[in-house]
Amino acid sequence: MNTTAQILLPTLILPALLSFSLLGLGRRNPTVHKSLILAWLPSYLWINGVPEFLSRDATHWLWLVALLAAAAAFLQRRPPRSAAQTAVLLTGLLTVAWPLAHLITAVFLLGLGATLLIGASLHYFSDHRPALPITTIAVSLAGLGLLSSFGGSLLVGQLAIALAMVLSAFSLAEIFRLQVRTQFPSELLGPFCTLYLLLLAIGRVYADLPTGPVALLLIAPTAGLVARWRYSVLVSATLVIAALVWSLVSDASATYS
């Protein structure tokens, strides 16, 4: 198998196939959609390999975070679900920071605090049925995937894009106003938001993604979820594009300086 196939199969093709399959199966039995976050795990294992127990590699804990986030979403039956999901996010952020405990600074803690605050906001607003929540998260994940891939962390980039592709079928259904909103449980957005923020933190901490673009990606999904305007996702998309352009311009400037 060539390198291109090794990248495309787990990153784009496999999660997209699972996404459309679950969307189709869910038309008769909407409870099938509750397993959507699990559709990311085959791609995760393919891309990242089998995780090592007690590993110091932050990505080796993402499978467990995904399961905990999904469990938190369904154990807490009624809104607000932000508390349970924020607790999972906090646990994940501490796991990311643990190998670098000896290097922690005030700026580092400020960044983690901002991520946690944004995460709490995302979980809160996703419970209140914003305009295009699925598409907003998918656009943000795709932006993170591209930024990470261009910025030197193909692993984080592939994981983020695969997570976006898991939402692809549901995003298209949402855009074209199919009945996905009545079938897609709002609580399922929580695990995707949590994983998005953890991948963003891993990219910043371990792949040294630039601060400015990371800040834009941090607020991008919030901008799309807070507004009640149907096309508020365009605000998120604009911030994502700005982050990508900023990163490319900075890289070009560094090359020619």
N, C-alpha and C positions, 0 to 999 in steps of 0.2 A: 504494500500500500504506500503510495507516494505521500509526500509531506502535505500537499494541498488537501488530499482526501482525509488525512489524519486530523486536519484542522476543521474542515467543513462538516464532516460527519457528526462529531459530538457537539460542535458549536452551533450549527444551523439546522442541519437536516433532521437529526434524531429528536431534538426538543420540539421542532416544528411539527413533525409527524405525531408525536405524543400529544401536543396541544390540540391539533385538529381532531385527533381520535377522541380525546376526552370531551371536546366540545360536541362532537356528534353523539357520543354515548350519553352525554348529559341531557340531550333533548328529551329522552325518555325517562331518564332517572337523574335528576339534578344533583343527587347526593354524590354522584361520581366526581363532580367538580371539587369535592372536598379533598381529593387526593392530588390536586393539581401541583402542589409544591413538591410532591414526591416524584413528579415527572422530570424534575431537574436532577435528581440524584444519579440516574444512569450517566448523564453527561458529566456530572461532577466526578464520578469515579473513573470515567474514561479519560478525562482531561488531567485530573489531579493524581490519579492512582489510588490504591488502597491506603487510607490514612493510617498513620502510625499511632499507637497508643501512647499518650503522654508526650506527644510530639511538641517541639518548640516552634514548628512551622504553623503559623496562624491559619492557613488555608486547610490544614488537616482537621480543624475543629468545625468547619462550616456545615458538614453533614449533620452533626449533633445539634448545632444551632437551628438548622432548618427543621429538624424534628421537634425540638423544644418550642420553637415559635408556632409551629402548626398545632402542637398539643395545647399551648396556651390559648390559641384562638378558639378552640372548641371546648375546652374545659370551662372557660368563662363565657357562659351562654349569652349574657345580655350586655349591651353597651353600658358604660364605656369599657372598651377592652384595652385602652391605652396603658393602664397600669401593668397588666401582665406582659404585654409586648415590650414595654419599656424596660421591665426587669430582665427579660431575655436579652434585649439589646445591651443593657449594662453588663450583663455576664459576658456577652461576646466581646465587648470593648475591653474588658479587663483581661480576657484571654489574649486579645491582640497585643495589649500593652505588657503582659507578664514577662515575655522574654527580654524586654527592654527596660525593666524596672530600674536598673542601675543608671539609665540615661534619661530618666524622666525629668522634665523641666516644667516651669510654670506655663510656658507656651504650649508644651505637649498636653498638659492637663486642661488648658483652656480649649484646645482643639477637641479633646474627648468630651468635654462638657458641652461644647456647641453641638457636637454630633448627637449627644444624648438628648439635648433640648429639641433639636430638629426632629429627632426620632419620635419623641413624645407628641410633638405637633402633628406629625404624619399619621400616627396611630389614632390620634383624636379625630382629625378631620376625615380620615378614611371611613370612620364610623357614621359620618353624617352625609353620606351619599353625594359626593361632589360630582361635577359634570361628567368628566371622562377619566375616572380614576385608574382603570386598567391601562389605558393608553398613556396616561401621564407617567406611570411607573415604568412601563415598557420603554418609552422614549428616554427617560433618565438612565435606565440600565444600558440601553444601546449607546448612549453618549459616554457613559463610564467605560464601557467595553472598548470603544474606539480610542478614547483618551489614554487608557492603560496600554493598549496595544501599541500606539504610537509613542508612548512615554517610556517604554522599556519593560513592561510587565505583560507579556503575552498570556501568562497563566491567568492573572486577574482579568485581563481583557476577555479571554475565552469564557471564563466562568460567568462574567457579567452578561455577555451577549447570549450565552446559552439560557440564562435566566430570563432575559428579555424574550427570547424565542418561545419559551414555555407559555408566555402570555400572548403570543402572536395571533392565534386564532380568535381568542377572546377579545383582543383589541380590535381586530377587523369587524367582529360582530358588533362591538360597542359603537364603532364609528358609523357603521351602516344601520344603526338603530334596530338591530335584531333583538330578540328577547333575552339577551344574555344578562341584562341587569336584574331580571327577576330570577335567573338561574345561578348567577355567580354570587356566592355568599360574600358580603362585604368584609367579613372577618378574615377572608383569605388574603386580603391585601396586606395585612399586618406582617406575615412572614416574609413577603416579597420586599416590603419596606425595610425590615430588619436586615435582611441579607444584602440589600443594596447599600445601606449605610456601613455595614461591616466590610464589604468589598472596597468601598470608597476609603475607609480608614486603613485597610491593609495596603491599598495602592499608595496612599500618602505616606504611611509610616515605613513601609518596606521597599517600595519602588520609587520613593522620593518624587511622586507626582507634584507638579508645581502648585504652590499655595493658591494663587489666584483662580485658575481653572477648577481646582478642587472646591473652593468656596462657592463658585457658581453652581457646580454640580450638587453641592450640599443643599442649596436653597431651591434648586430647579423643581423638584417634585412638590415641595411645599407650595410654591407659587401656583402650580396647577391644581392642587387639591383644595386650597383655601377658597379661591374664587368660585362663585356659583355660575359664572358665565360659561356657556357650553363650549366655547372655544378657548377656555383658559389654558388648555394644553399647549396652545401656541406660545404662551408665555414661557412654559417649561422648555419647549423646543428651542425658543430663541436663546434662553440661557445656556442650553446645551451646546448650541452652535457657537455661541460666544466663547464658551470654554474651550472648544476645539480650535477655533481660530486663534485665540490667545495663545494656546500651547504651541500651535504651528508657527506663529509669528515669532514667539520667543525662541523656539528651536532654530529658526532661520537666522535670527539676529545673532544667536550664540555661534552659529556655524561661520558666519561671515565676519565676526568681530575679531 
